[in-house]
């Protein structure tokens, strides 16, 4: 019997034992089905979606497709829905189609430069943008290729004209990066037409309009210097898109901009929030969008008046409200809007929202058999007073069968980003339900730097990574530690990315509060981070510049806020997790931190995933991640 089989036999045994105790386990987490909406039928009566399942031990992934009435009912499995929903790649008149192809533009590989040396694996670079996210630049770029719909084998027209730019954007761009105008005569697409050092230091994507008849391209957002993304036309031909104002600031306020008949309107300019995604209504006089607010993500609407020249702020209406996230927008059907919804106890399911009263109807319920066999956690919103007398939202997740007469070990969860919302999301890695099921109370504070609490709160973390935000963390753990049911001698702190940075930093300032730390892909050494990360706009903005810059913000960042400068004060066991293909927070960060911990004689462990990036995507790797996570906590907490 090989070791791999023994490991999974042990895991399966643990799973069966734990299921019998009616609690979530890592194995059960991966048995949850994952719902992904595909779209609404052209007649507006049916929703199409897919459900993906994993058989972790066998390494099998299966996806099935379903149809369900918009009004609810029994899902029907179908073979295909590609011809039943709107295909964004096909022109409105059905004559043309957009395909995405990898186009070889630059000679970077050794075999490109030296054709007689085909077995070489050399990369030759003369500028920055040599790698991004989890891929090295090999000279190929995503390009949009325009073809005739009925003859896609014929060579098409490259909208980017063999230029070294991506559209869709890397690494996360997709069909939201392009759209047809209503007549099918023009294509609007997103691209960042910059190279090398300029590409690595800028967030300035633009919307480009390609005119099919003339073959010409026009920059629609020239002079708009931040991210411009997600173009979508209304029924009347108005072009809406998301836009950030400032170049280099990837977490800037995201507004909805509309271009129509030569007029530019910012629909959310006066609203103290930031938009996640949006959809036009059927008429073209209203836009529905989701956005973080108060530790959740909710559905909103904003009116659009084409000829409105008044300075009066447009009315923004919050449609939904509750302890959940409106995680994704599918589309409108009459007085209903189809969305996906999550909370900390439930993975994404499809719901309809009544646009008049915000009431919700659950349409899919694929995981109910699993939820029925486990006990769910109690999730409670808590308001914590910060050291500067602000009210900070924190989520507290309690173990199933929580008994306030007992004492529980407690974890401080440190969110990444640093400017990503901490809401009612459902994660298959940082899963609060699973943490609570293992007997831990979790407190997850919406510390400084998170959207959903106003622009000022969101921006407060930039250039202040180790400042007020660290006081926010400590205020949160100190606040919950006052409760009689918290074991003050068994506190831990965990997090990834900026959350991993937070763990490294707290390890040097926590004043013996914590007994255990876990940091995943965390920033440890700000100087070497600046020297090896690929999106330099991020570090330039949040750190205040390069480590050799002499401005006061950069000097403060690289001296006062660098965790590597605090290692002499480390005194607590730490588990360090690192992905080998993480180029955002490169491998040196985890290795430097682990080496420092080892040389200081601390109980420490390195969990290294050579083929994972900033996340852990392989199901079997994920099971091991969770197993090691709770094994470490059991040993140290």
C-alpha positions in Angstrom: 0.0 0.0 0.0 1.7 3.3 -1.1 2.0 6.3 1.1 -0.4 8.4 -1.0 -3.2 5.8 -0.5 -2.4 5.6 3.2 -2.7 9.4 3.6 -6.0 9.6 1.9 -7.3 6.5 3.8 -6.4 8.3 7.0 -8.1 11.5 5.7 -11.2 9.6 4.7 -11.3 7.9 8.1 -11.0 11.3 9.8 -13.7 12.6 7.5 -16.2 9.9 8.3 -15.5 10.3 12.0 -16.0 14.0 11.9 -19.1 13.9 9.7 -20.5 11.6 12.4 -19.9 14.5 14.8 -21.9 16.7 12.4 -19.1 19.2 11.7 -17.5 20.5 8.6 -14.2 18.9 7.6 -11.6 19.7 4.8 -12.8 16.6 2.8 -16.5 17.6 3.2 -15.6 21.2 2.2 -14.3 19.8 -1.1 -17.5 17.7 -1.6 -19.6 20.9 -1.8 -20.9 21.5 -5.3 -20.0 24.8 -7.0 -22.7 26.7 -8.8 -21.8 28.9 -11.8 -24.6 30.8 -13.6 -24.2 30.9 -17.4 -27.0 33.2 -18.3 -30.7 33.8 -18.9 -32.6 32.4 -21.9 -33.4 34.8 -24.7 -37.1 34.7 -23.8 -36.4 35.5 -20.1 -38.0 32.4 -18.7 -35.1 30.1 -17.9 -31.8 30.3 -16.1 -28.9 28.2 -17.2 -26.0 27.2 -14.9 -23.4 24.6 -14.3 -22.5 22.6 -11.2 -19.0 21.4 -10.7 -18.1 18.5 -8.3 -14.7 17.2 -7.2 -13.7 13.7 -6.2 -10.5 14.6 -4.5 -9.1 11.2 -3.8 -9.5 10.1 -7.5 -8.5 13.5 -8.8 -11.7 13.8 -10.8 -13.6 16.9 -11.7 -17.0 16.8 -13.3 -19.3 19.6 -14.5 -23.0 19.2 -15.4 -25.3 21.8 -16.9 -28.8 22.6 -15.8 -31.8 24.7 -16.6 -34.3 26.0 -14.1 -37.3 28.3 -14.5 -36.8 31.9 -13.4 -39.8 31.5 -11.0 -38.1 28.5 -9.4 -38.9 24.8 -9.7 -37.1 21.5 -10.4 -33.8 21.8 -12.3 -33.4 19.8 -15.5 -30.0 18.5 -16.6 -29.2 19.5 -20.2 -26.4 18.7 -22.6 -25.6 22.3 -23.7 -26.9 25.8 -23.4 -24.5 27.6 -25.7 -27.2 28.4 -28.3 -29.8 29.2 -25.7 -28.2 32.3 -24.1 -26.5 35.4 -25.4 -23.0 34.8 -26.7 -21.0 38.0 -26.2 -18.5 36.9 -28.9 -21.1 37.0 -31.7 -22.2 40.3 -33.3 -25.8 41.4 -32.9 -26.5 40.6 -36.6 -24.9 37.1 -36.2 -22.5 37.6 -39.1 -19.2 38.0 -37.2 -17.5 36.5 -34.1 -14.7 37.4 -31.8 -12.2 34.7 -30.8 -9.4 35.0 -28.3 -6.1 33.7 -29.5 -2.5 33.7 -28.2 -0.4 35.7 -30.7 3.3 35.5 -30.8 4.5 39.1 -30.9 8.0 39.3 -29.4 11.1 37.1 -29.6 12.0 36.3 -26.0 12.6 32.6 -25.9 16.1 31.2 -26.8 14.6 29.1 -29.6 13.0 32.3 -31.1 16.4 34.1 -31.1 18.5 31.0 -32.0 16.4 28.9 -34.3 19.0 26.2 -34.5 18.9 25.7 -30.7 15.4 24.3 -30.4 16.0 22.5 -27.1 17.0 25.7 -25.2 14.8 27.0 -22.4 16.4 30.5 -22.1 14.4 33.7 -21.6 16.0 37.0 -22.7 14.6 40.3 -21.4 15.5 43.9 -22.0 12.8 45.6 -20.0 10.4 44.9 -17.2 7.1 43.0 -17.5 9.1 39.8 -17.6 6.5 37.9 -15.6 3.0 38.4 -14.2 0.9 36.6 -11.5 2.1 33.0 -12.2 3.5 33.1 -15.8 6.7 34.3 -17.4 6.3 36.4 -20.5 7.2 34.2 -23.4 6.4 36.8 -26.1 2.8 35.7 -26.6 -0.2 38.0 -25.9 -4.0 37.6 -25.6 -5.5 39.1 -28.7 -9.1 39.6 -30.0 -9.5 38.1 -33.5 -12.5 39.1 -35.6 -13.8 36.4 -37.9 -16.9 35.6 -40.0 -19.3 33.7 -37.8 -19.8 30.8 -40.2 -16.2 30.3 -41.2 -14.0 30.5 -38.2 -11.2 28.5 -39.8 -10.3 31.5 -42.0 -7.7 33.8 -40.7 -9.3 36.8 -39.0 -8.5 40.4 -38.3 -6.3 41.0 -35.2 -7.9 44.0 -33.4 -4.6 44.7 -31.7 -2.6 44.5 -34.9 0.2 42.2 -33.7 1.1 44.7 -30.9 2.6 43.5 -27.6 -0.5 44.2 -25.5 -3.1 42.0 -23.8 -6.9 42.0 -24.4 -8.5 40.3 -22.5 -6.2 41.5 -19.7 -3.9 39.2 -17.8 -4.3 37.4 -15.6 -8.1 37.6 -14.9 -9.6 39.3 -17.9 -12.4 37.5 -19.9 -15.5 38.3 -21.8 -16.1 41.4 -19.7 -13.1 43.0 -21.4 -15.0 43.4 -24.8 -18.4 44.2 -26.1 -20.2 44.9 -29.4 -22.2 48.1 -30.1 -25.9 47.5 -30.7 -25.5 47.7 -34.5 -22.6 45.2 -34.6 -20.4 47.7 -36.5 -17.9 48.4 -33.7 -16.2 46.6 -30.9 -15.1 48.2 -27.6 -12.3 46.4 -25.7 -10.1 46.9 -22.7 -6.3 47.1 -23.1 -3.3 48.6 -21.3 -1.2 49.7 -24.2 2.0 50.2 -22.3 5.2 48.2 -22.4 8.1 47.3 -20.0 8.6 49.6 -17.1 5.6 51.7 -18.0 3.4 48.5 -17.9 4.7 47.4 -14.6 4.2 50.8 -12.9 0.8 51.8 -14.3 -2.8 50.7 -13.9 -3.9 52.9 -16.9 -6.2 50.6 -18.9 -8.3 52.3 -21.6 -11.4 51.5 -23.7 -10.6 51.2 -27.4 -13.2 51.3 -30.1 -12.5 49.3 -33.3 -14.5 50.4 -36.3 -15.1 47.4 -38.6 -15.8 49.3 -41.8 -12.7 51.5 -41.6 -10.4 49.2 -39.7 -9.4 52.0 -37.4 -9.1 52.1 -33.6 -9.9 55.0 -31.3 -9.0 55.5 -27.6 -12.4 56.4 -25.9 -10.9 57.1 -22.5 -7.8 59.0 -23.4 -6.8 61.2 -20.4 -8.6 59.0 -17.9 -5.6 57.7 -16.1 -6.7 54.7 -13.9 -8.4 51.4 -14.6 -11.2 51.6 -17.2 -13.0 48.3 -17.5 -16.2 46.3 -18.1 -17.7 48.2 -21.1 -21.4 47.5 -21.7 -24.0 49.2 -24.0 -27.5 50.0 -23.0 -30.5 49.3 -25.2 -30.4 53.0 -26.3 -26.7 52.8 -27.1 -25.2 54.4 -24.0 -21.8 53.0 -23.1 -21.3 52.4 -19.4 -18.0 51.2 -17.8 -16.2 51.1 -14.5 -13.5 53.6 -13.9 -10.8 54.5 -11.3 -9.4 58.0 -11.5 -5.8 57.7 -10.3 -3.0 55.9 -12.2 -1.1 53.4 -10.1 -3.8 53.0 -7.4 -5.4 49.6 -8.0 -7.9 50.0 -5.1 -9.1 53.4 -6.0 -12.9 54.2 -5.8 -14.5 52.4 -8.7 -17.2 54.6 -10.3 -19.8 53.9 -13.1 -19.2 56.2 -16.0 -21.6 56.6 -19.0 -20.8 58.0 -22.4 -23.7 59.0 -24.6 -24.1 61.5 -27.4 -20.9 63.3 -26.5 -21.8 63.6 -22.8 -19.9 61.9 -19.9 -21.7 61.2 -16.7 -20.3 59.8 -13.5 -23.3 58.1 -11.9 -21.6 57.3 -8.6 -19.4 60.3 -8.2 -21.1 61.6 -5.0 -21.6 58.2 -3.5 -19.2 57.2 -0.7 -18.6 53.7 -1.9 -16.9 51.6 -4.6 -18.7 49.5 -7.2 -17.8 45.8 -7.8 -19.8 45.0 -11.0 -22.9 46.3 -12.8 -25.6 45.5 -15.4 -27.9 47.7 -17.4 -31.6 47.3 -17.0 -33.7 46.2 -19.9 -34.8 49.8 -20.9 -31.4 51.5 -20.4 -32.5 54.1 -17.8 -31.2 52.4 -14.7 -28.1 50.4 -13.7 -28.0 47.7 -11.1 -24.7 47.1 -9.3 -23.3 45.3 -6.3 -20.9 46.9 -3.8 -19.5 46.3 -0.3 -21.2 48.0 2.6 -20.9 47.5 6.3 -19.2 44.1 6.1 -21.5 42.7 3.4 -22.0 43.1 -0.4 -25.5 44.3 -1.4 -27.4 45.0 -4.6 -28.0 48.7 -5.5 -29.5 50.7 -8.4 -28.8 54.1 -9.8 -31.0 56.1 -12.2 -29.5 57.2 -15.6 -31.0 60.3 -17.2 -29.5 60.8 -20.7 -29.9 64.6 -20.9 -29.2 65.3 -17.2 -26.9 68.3 -17.0 -27.7 69.1 -13.4 -25.2 69.0 -10.7 -27.6 67.2 -8.4 -26.3 63.8 -7.2 -28.2 60.9 -8.8 -30.3 58.8 -6.5 -28.7 55.5 -5.4 -31.0 53.0 -3.9 -30.0 50.0 -1.8 -32.2 47.1 -2.8 -31.1 44.2 -0.6 -30.0 44.1 3.0 -29.0 41.3 5.2 -26.2 39.1 6.6 -25.1 37.8 3.2 -23.2 38.8 0.0 -24.7 39.5 -3.4 -21.7 37.8 -4.9 -22.5 38.0 -8.6 -24.9 39.6 -11.0 -26.6 37.5 -13.7 -29.3 39.8 -15.2 -32.8 41.2 -15.0 -36.1 39.5 -15.8 -39.0 41.8 -15.4 -39.2 42.9 -11.8 -36.7 40.3 -10.7 -32.9 40.4 -10.8 -30.9 37.1 -10.8 -27.9 37.0 -8.6 -25.6 34.6 -6.7 -25.5 34.8 -2.9 -23.2 33.6 -0.2 -22.7 33.8 3.5 -20.1 32.4 5.9 -22.1 29.1 6.2 -23.2 28.7 2.6 -21.4 28.4 -0.7 -22.8 30.3 -3.7 -26.4 29.6 -4.8 -28.6 31.3 -7.4 -31.4 33.6 -6.1 -33.9 36.0 -7.6 -34.3 39.5 -6.1 -37.6 41.4 -6.2 -36.5 44.8 -7.4 -39.5 46.5 -5.7 -39.0 45.2 -2.2 -35.6 43.4 -2.1 -37.2 40.0 -1.1 -35.2 37.0 -2.3 -36.2 33.6 -3.6 -33.6 30.8 -3.6 -33.6 29.0 -6.9 -30.8 26.5 -6.5 -29.9 24.5 -3.4 -27.3 22.0 -4.5 -25.6 21.6 -1.2 -28.5 21.2 1.1 -27.9 17.4 1.7 -24.5 18.3 3.1 -25.8 21.2 5.2 -28.5 18.9 6.6 -25.9 16.5 8.1 -23.7 19.2 9.8 -24.3 21.8 12.4 -23.7 25.4 11.2 -21.8 28.1 12.9 -23.3 31.1 14.6 -22.1 34.3 12.8 -22.4 37.6 14.7 -21.7 41.2 13.8 -19.7 42.9 16.5 -18.8 46.6 16.8 -15.3 47.2 18.2 -14.0 50.6 19.4 -10.6 51.3 17.8 -7.8 53.2 19.6 -8.8 56.4 17.7 -12.4 56.0 18.9 -13.9 54.7 15.6 -16.6 52.0 15.3 -15.1 49.0 13.5 -17.3 46.2 12.2 -16.0 42.7 13.0 -17.5 39.3 12.2 -17.3 36.7 15.0 -17.8 33.1 14.0 -18.6 30.6 16.9 -18.1 26.8 16.9 -21.2 24.7 16.4 -22.9 23.9 19.7 -21.2 27.0 21.2 -21.5 27.0 25.0 -20.7 30.4 26.6 -19.9 28.6 29.8 -16.9 27.0 28.2 -13.6 28.5 27.1 -12.5 28.4 23.5 -9.2 29.1 21.6 -9.6 32.1 19.4 -8.2 33.1 16.1 -7.7 36.7 14.7 -8.2 36.5 11.0 -6.2 39.0 9.0 -7.6 39.8 5.6 -5.4 40.3 2.5 -5.7 42.9 -0.2 -4.8 45.0 1.6 -7.9 46.8 0.3 -10.3 43.9 -0.3 -13.6 43.7 1.4 -14.1 41.3 4.4 -17.7 40.4 3.9 -20.0 37.4 4.0 -17.9 35.5 1.4 -17.5 31.8 1.3 -13.9 30.6 0.7 -12.7 27.1 0.0 -9.4 27.9 1.8 -10.0 30.6 4.4 -13.2 29.0 5.4 -14.6 30.4 8.7 -17.2 27.6 9.0 -14.4 25.0 9.0 -12.3 27.0 11.5 -15.2 27.1 13.8 -16.0 23.4 13.3 -12.5 22.7 14.6 -13.4 24.3 17.9 -12.1 27.8 17.3 -13.8 31.2 17.7 -12.8 33.5 14.9 -12.8 37.2 14.9 -12.5 38.9 11.5 -12.2 42.7 11.8 -13.0 45.1 9.0 -9.8 47.0 9.9 -8.6 50.1 8.1 -8.2 49.7 4.4 -11.4 47.8 3.6 -14.1 49.1 1.2 -17.7 49.2 2.4 -17.1 51.8 5.2 -16.5 54.9 3.1 -13.7 56.0 0.8 -11.7 57.6 3.7 -11.6 54.3 5.7 -10.7 52.4 2.6 -7.7 54.6 1.7 -6.4 54.9 5.3 -4.1 51.9 4.9 -2.0 53.1 2.0 1.5 54.1 3.1 0.5 53.1 6.7 0.8 49.3 6.6 2.1 49.0 10.1 0.3 51.9 11.6 -3.3 52.3 12.7 -4.3 49.1 11.0 -2.2 47.1 13.5 -3.9 48.9 16.4 -7.2 47.9 14.7 -6.1 44.2 14.8 -5.1 44.4 18.4 -8.3 46.2 19.4 -10.3 43.4 17.8 -8.5 40.6 19.6 -8.4 42.5 22.9 -12.1 43.2 22.6 -13.2 39.6 22.1 -10.6 38.3 24.7 -12.6 40.1 27.4 -15.4 37.6 27.0 -15.5 34.9 29.6 -15.7 32.2 26.9 -12.4 33.1 25.3 -9.3 31.3 26.5 -6.9 34.2 26.7 -3.9 31.8 26.9 -4.9 30.3 23.5 -5.0 33.1 21.0 -3.7 32.8 17.4 -3.4 35.1 14.3 -3.7 33.8 10.7 -3.7 35.4 7.3 -2.5 35.4 3.7 -1.0 38.1 1.4 -1.3 41.4 3.3 -2.8 39.2 6.0 0.4 37.2 5.9 2.3 40.5 6.2 0.1 41.3 9.1 1.0 38.1 10.9 4.7 38.7 10.3 4.4 42.3 11.7 2.2 41.3 14.6 4.8 38.7 15.5 7.1 41.5 16.4 4.7 43.8 18.3 2.0 41.5 19.9 3.4 41.8 23.4 2.8 38.0 24.1 -0.9 38.1 23.2 -0.6 35.3 20.7 0.5 31.7 21.1 0.6 30.7 17.4 0.9 32.4 14.0 0.1 31.2 10.5 1.3 33.3 7.5 0.5 32.3 3.9 2.3 34.1 1.0 2.9 37.0 3.2 5.2 40.0 2.6 8.1 39.7 5.0 10.9 41.9 3.6 9.7 45.1 1.9 12.9 45.8 0.1 13.3 42.4 -1.5 9.5 42.5 -2.2 10.0 45.7 -4.2 12.9 44.1 -6.0 11.0 41.0 -7.2 7.3 41.6 -7.4 5.8 42.2 -10.8 3.0 44.8 -10.3 5.2 47.7 -9.2 2.3 50.1 -9.3 1.0 48.4 -6.2 4.2 48.8 -4.1 4.8 52.3 -5.5 1.4 53.5 -4.3 1.1 51.6 -1.0 4.7 51.9 0.1 5.2 55.5 -1.1 7.8 54.5 -3.7 11.0 52.5 -4.0 13.2 51.6 -1.0 15.9 54.0 -2.3 13.5 57.0 -2.5 14.0 59.7 0.1 10.5 60.9 0.5 9.2 60.6 4.1 6.5 58.1 3.3 8.9 55.6 1.6 11.5 56.0 4.3 8.9 55.3 7.0 7.5 52.3 5.1 10.9 50.6 4.7 12.1 51.3 8.2 9.1 51.3 10.6 6.7 49.0 8.7 9.1 46.3 7.5 8.5 43.0 9.4 12.0 41.8 8.7 13.2 44.6 11.0 11.2 43.2 13.9 12.6 39.6 13.8 14.6 40.1 17.0 11.3 40.4 18.8 9.8 37.2 17.4 9.1 34.8 20.3 6.1 32.7 19.1 5.7 29.5 17.0 4.9 30.2 13.3 3.8 28.2 10.3 4.9 29.7 7.0 3.2 28.7 3.7 4.5 29.7 0.3 3.6 29.1 -3.3 6.4 28.6 -5.8 4.6 30.3 -8.7 3.5 33.3 -6.7 5.1 36.2 -8.5 3.0 38.8 -6.6 4.6 37.9 -3.3 7.5 35.9 -4.6 9.0 32.8 -3.0 11.9 34.7 -1.3 9.4 36.3 1.1 8.3 33.0 2.7 11.8 31.5 2.6 13.4 34.6 4.3 10.7 34.5 7.0 11.2 30.7 7.6 14.9 31.0 7.7 14.7 33.9 10.2 12.3 31.9 12.5 14.6 28.8 12.3 17.7 30.7 13.1 16.0 32.3 16.1 15.2 28.9 17.4 11.5 29.2 17.2 9.2 26.3 16.6 8.5 26.8 12.9 7.4 24.9 9.8 7.5 25.6 6.1 4.7 24.4 3.9 5.9 24.8 0.3 3.6 24.3 -2.8 6.0 24.5 -5.8 3.2 24.6 -8.5 0.7 26.9 -6.7 0.5 30.6 -7.2 -0.9 33.2 -4.7 -3.7 30.7 -4.0 -4.0 26.9 -3.6 -6.0 25.6 -6.5 -5.2 21.9 -6.6 -7.9 20.0 -4.6 -5.4 17.5 -3.1 -3.0 20.3 -2.2 -5.9 22.1 -0.6 -6.8 19.1 1.6 -3.1 18.9 2.7 -3.2 22.7 3.3 -6.2 22.4 5.6 -4.7 19.3 7.3 -1.4 21.0 8.1 -3.3 24.2 9.1 -5.2 22.5 11.9 -2.4 20.1 12.8 -0.3 23.2 13.5 -3.0 24.9 15.6 -3.4 21.7 17.6 0.3 21.5 18.3 0.7 25.1 19.3 -2.6 26.4 20.5 
